[in-house]
Amino acid sequence: METLNMTDHGAVRLVHLDRPDSLNAFSTQLMDELCDVMLESAEASAVTVLVLTGAGRAFTAGADLAEMGGGSDYQARHGFAGLLEAIIEFPKPFIIAVNGVGAGIGATICGLADLVYMADDARIKAPFSTLGLTAEAGSTYTFPQLMGRQRAAWFLWSSEWMDGAECVAAGLALESLPGAELLPHVLSKAEQLAALPLASLMKTKALMIEPHKAQLRASFAAENRGLAELVGGPANKQALAAFVDKRDPDFSSL
């Protein structure tokens, strides 16, 4: 794997997003390789818990803007839709350790995890409004479920950062810890789960997630339609031009 680093700690599989020079931005190849790991780990009898974190100082900066600008000829095998399907069908405990900055999918993927832990100084952001776009990864459903409708609305609309403590208070993360303690703590929690009967963990997870699967898939589809409507629109063009010009976007005339 070129974009991931994977190690097994007993029955706990630890996966690092491993593109630190690009702040672990989600290229199409990274999506495919993470999807492969999810699918393989779901079937691997030696794996009970999957933990996802980032290499270096970021969790993930979100979509790879360089690739979106035509910087890659990589052909997707699973793509974003395949990755989302693999996550919601993953039958075992799936834990995210947000070690640093998480933007875009770096925030919304937290709504799809079973447990989220964050470093105190980690921050996440849903920047879609400032890009003239709308939210993704089912966050229009998962965030209101986790945070309540008003907190979720502000987070998805405002494009403001939330740190570890704020995410715990909002219900998006379970615990916030000093950065040096984050991964050891998460691994100890994962090992605690891994010592329990896998069949029991899987059955409980299935009972919790099954009522939400149809709505998650419906939200994925609706969000994708919304994105398709807004991509290339006046607000999106203004946001991209501002990014290129290294200035704040001006939406006042739209």
C-alpha positions in Angstrom: 0.0 0.0 0.0 1.4 3.4 -1.0 -1.0 5.6 0.9 -1.5 3.6 4.1 0.6 2.1 6.9 -1.0 -0.9 8.5 0.2 -2.8 11.6 -1.5 -5.5 13.7 -1.4 -5.4 17.5 -2.8 -8.7 18.4 -6.4 -8.6 17.3 -6.3 -4.8 16.8 -5.5 -3.5 13.4 -4.0 0.0 13.3 -4.1 1.9 10.1 -2.3 5.2 9.5 -3.3 7.5 6.6 0.2 7.9 5.3 0.6 10.9 3.0 2.1 13.3 5.6 3.5 15.6 2.9 0.0 16.4 1.7 -1.5 16.3 5.2 -2.9 12.8 4.4 -5.3 14.3 1.8 -7.8 11.8 0.4 -6.6 10.9 -3.1 -8.6 8.4 -5.1 -5.9 5.9 -4.5 -6.1 6.4 -0.7 -9.8 5.9 -0.9 -9.3 2.6 -2.7 -6.6 1.4 -0.4 -8.6 2.2 2.7 -11.6 0.5 1.2 -9.5 -2.6 0.5 -8.4 -2.6 4.2 -12.0 -2.3 5.4 -13.1 -5.1 3.2 -10.2 -7.4 4.1 -10.3 -6.6 7.8 -14.1 -7.4 7.8 -13.3 -10.9 6.7 -10.0 -11.5 8.6 -10.6 -13.8 11.5 -7.5 -12.5 13.3 -8.9 -8.9 13.3 -11.4 -7.8 15.9 -11.0 -4.0 16.0 -9.9 -1.5 13.4 -8.3 1.8 14.4 -7.8 4.6 11.9 -5.5 7.6 12.5 -3.1 9.9 10.6 0.6 9.9 10.1 2.5 13.2 11.0 0.7 16.3 12.2 -2.6 15.9 10.5 -5.4 13.4 10.5 -6.5 14.3 7.0 -6.9 17.6 5.2 -9.8 16.2 3.2 -10.1 15.8 -0.5 -6.8 16.0 -2.6 -7.3 19.4 -4.4 -4.2 18.8 -6.5 -5.8 15.6 -7.9 -9.1 17.3 -8.4 -7.3 19.8 -10.5 -6.2 17.1 -12.9 -2.9 16.1 -11.2 -3.5 12.3 -11.5 -4.5 9.7 -14.0 -5.2 7.1 -11.4 -8.4 5.1 -12.2 -10.7 4.4 -9.2 -11.6 0.8 -8.3 -13.9 1.6 -5.4 -14.0 5.4 -5.2 -15.7 7.5 -2.5 -19.0 5.6 -2.8 -17.3 2.3 -2.4 -15.4 3.5 0.7 -18.6 4.8 2.3 -20.4 1.5 1.6 -17.4 -0.5 3.1 -17.6 1.6 6.3 -21.3 1.3 6.9 -21.1 -2.5 6.2 -18.0 -3.0 8.4 -19.2 -5.4 11.0 -16.6 -5.0 13.7 -15.7 -2.0 16.0 -14.3 0.8 14.0 -12.4 3.5 16.0 -11.0 6.8 14.8 -8.2 8.6 16.6 -8.1 12.2 15.3 -4.4 13.1 15.9 -4.4 16.5 14.2 -6.3 18.6 11.7 -9.3 17.0 10.1 -11.1 18.9 7.3 -13.9 17.8 5.0 -13.9 14.0 5.0 -11.5 14.3 7.9 -14.5 15.6 9.9 -17.4 13.8 8.3 -15.9 10.3 8.5 -16.1 10.8 12.3 -19.9 10.5 12.0 -19.5 7.0 10.5 -17.1 5.6 13.2 -18.3 3.6 16.2 -16.0 5.5 18.6 -14.0 8.7 18.1 -11.1 9.9 20.3 -9.3 13.2 19.7 -6.1 14.9 20.7 -6.7 18.0 22.8 -5.2 20.2 20.1 -6.7 18.4 17.1 -9.3 20.4 15.2 -11.9 19.4 12.7 -13.9 21.5 10.2 -16.6 21.1 7.6 -15.6 23.7 5.0 -18.3 23.0 2.5 -20.2 26.4 2.7 -17.0 28.3 2.1 -16.5 26.2 -1.0 -20.0 26.9 -2.3 -20.8 23.2 -1.8 -22.8 21.0 0.6 -21.9 18.3 3.1 -21.0 14.7 2.3 -20.4 11.2 3.8 -23.9 11.1 5.4 -23.0 14.0 7.8 -26.4 15.7 7.1 -27.8 12.6 8.9 -25.1 11.5 11.3 -24.2 14.9 12.8 -27.7 15.8 13.9 -28.0 12.3 15.3 -24.8 12.8 17.4 -24.8 16.5 18.1 -28.4 17.5 17.9 -29.9 19.5 15.0 -28.8 23.0 16.0 -25.2 22.1 16.8 -24.9 20.1 13.6 -26.5 22.9 11.6 -24.0 25.5 12.9 -21.0 23.2 12.3 -22.0 22.3 8.8 -23.0 25.9 7.9 -20.4 28.0 9.6 -17.2 26.2 8.5 -15.8 26.9 11.9 -13.2 24.7 13.6 -14.1 22.5 16.6 -11.3 21.2 18.9 -11.2 18.0 20.8 -12.9 19.3 23.9 -15.6 21.0 21.8 -16.2 17.7 19.9 -16.6 15.8 23.2 -19.0 18.4 24.5 -21.0 18.2 21.3 -21.2 14.4 21.3 -19.0 13.9 18.2 -16.1 12.4 20.1 -16.0 10.2 23.2 -12.7 11.5 24.8 -10.1 14.2 24.2 -6.5 13.6 25.4 -3.1 15.2 25.2 -1.6 14.3 21.8 1.2 12.1 23.2 -1.4 10.0 25.1 -3.9 9.6 22.3 -2.8 6.6 20.4 -1.6 4.5 23.5 -5.0 5.2 25.1 -7.0 4.3 22.0 -5.0 1.1 21.5 -5.6 0.2 25.2 -9.3 0.7 24.6 -9.2 -1.3 21.4 -7.4 -4.1 23.1 -10.0 -4.1 25.9 -12.7 -4.7 23.2 -10.6 -7.2 21.3 -10.4 -9.4 24.5 -14.2 -9.8 24.3 -16.1 -12.3 22.2 -16.2 -11.0 18.6 -19.6 -12.5 17.9 -21.1 -10.5 20.8 -19.4 -7.2 19.6 -20.6 -7.8 16.0 -24.2 -8.7 17.0 -24.5 -5.5 19.2 -23.1 -3.4 16.4 -25.4 -4.9 13.9 -28.4 -4.2 16.1 -27.3 -0.5 16.6 -26.5 0.2 12.9 -29.1 -1.7 11.0 -32.0 0.7 11.6 -29.8 3.5 10.1 -28.3 1.9 7.0 -31.2 2.8 4.6 -31.2 6.4 5.7 -27.4 6.6 5.4 -27.5 5.4 1.9 -30.4 7.8 1.1 -28.3 10.6 2.6 -25.3 9.7 0.6 -27.4 9.8 -2.6 -29.1 13.1 -1.7 -25.8 14.7 -0.8 -24.2 13.6 -4.0 -27.1 15.1 -6.0 -26.7 18.3 -4.0 -23.0 18.4 -4.7 -23.6 17.8 -8.4 -25.9 20.8 -8.5 -23.5 23.1 -6.8 -20.1 22.1 -8.3 -19.2 24.7 -10.9 -21.9 27.1 -9.7 -21.2 30.8 -9.0 -20.4 30.3 -5.4 -18.1 27.3 -6.1 -16.3 29.2 -8.8 -15.8 32.2 -6.5 -14.4 30.0 -3.8 -12.0 28.3 -6.1 -10.8 31.6 -7.6 -10.3 32.9 -4.2 -8.2 29.8 -3.3 -6.0 30.3 -6.3 -5.6 34.0 -5.6 -5.0 33.4 -1.9 -7.8 35.7 -0.7 -11.1 35.4 1.1 -14.0 34.6 -1.2 -16.6 37.3 -1.8 -20.1 35.9 -2.0 -21.9 39.3 -1.6 -22.9 39.7 -5.2 -24.3 36.1 -5.6 
